[in-house]
Amino acid sequence: MNRQQLRDIKLSAEQIKRVMALYGQSIKQQSNKIKEIEADNEMLSNKIKDIDNQ
């Protein structure tokens, strides 16, 4: 393997590392959004139960 090929492999590895970091960030954001939606869903469900019990 020559120097250029090694340099290309290193650059590819760095790009993969950046993509994986962005992917991890995206997963975390989606997880936080799901938690918000679950909390909203629970609140609305409780309101519906309160209305049904009246």
C-alpha positions as CSV (number, residue, x, y, z in Angstrom):
1,M,0.0,0.0,0.0
2,N,1.4,3.4,-0.9
3,R,1.2,6.7,1.0
4,Q,-1.8,7.9,-1.1
5,Q,-3.8,4.8,-0.4
6,L,-3.1,5.1,3.4
7,R,-4.0,8.8,3.3
8,D,-7.3,7.9,1.6
9,I,-8.1,5.2,4.1
10,K,-7.4,7.7,7.0
11,L,-9.7,10.3,5.4
12,S,-12.4,7.7,4.9
13,A,-12.1,6.6,8.5
14,E,-12.4,10.3,9.7
15,Q,-15.5,10.8,7.5
16,I,-17.1,7.6,8.9
17,K,-16.3,8.9,12.4
18,R,-18.1,12.2,11.7
19,V,-21.1,10.5,10.1
20,M,-21.4,8.2,13.1
21,A,-21.2,11.1,15.5
22,L,-24.0,12.9,13.5
23,Y,-26.0,9.6,13.6
24,G,-25.6,9.3,17.3
25,Q,-26.7,12.9,17.7
26,S,-29.8,12.3,15.6
27,I,-30.7,9.2,17.6
28,K,-30.5,11.2,20.8
29,Q,-32.7,14.0,19.4
30,Q,-35.3,11.4,18.2
31,S,-35.2,9.8,21.6
32,N,-35.8,13.1,23.4
33,K,-38.7,13.9,21.0
34,I,-40.3,10.5,21.7
35,K,-40.1,11.2,25.4
36,E,-41.8,14.5,24.9
37,I,-44.5,12.9,22.8
38,E,-45.0,10.1,25.4
39,A,-45.4,12.8,28.1
40,D,-47.9,14.7,26.0
41,N,-49.8,11.5,25.2
42,E,-50.0,10.6,28.9
43,M,-51.3,14.1,29.7
44,L,-54.0,13.9,27.0
45,S,-54.9,10.4,28.0
46,N,-55.4,11.6,31.6
47,K,-57.6,14.5,30.4
48,I,-59.8,12.1,28.4
49,K,-60.2,9.9,31.5
50,D,-61.2,12.9,33.5
51,I,-63.8,13.9,31.0
52,D,-65.1,10.3,30.7
53,N,-65.5,10.2,34.5
54,Q,-67.6,13.4,34.7
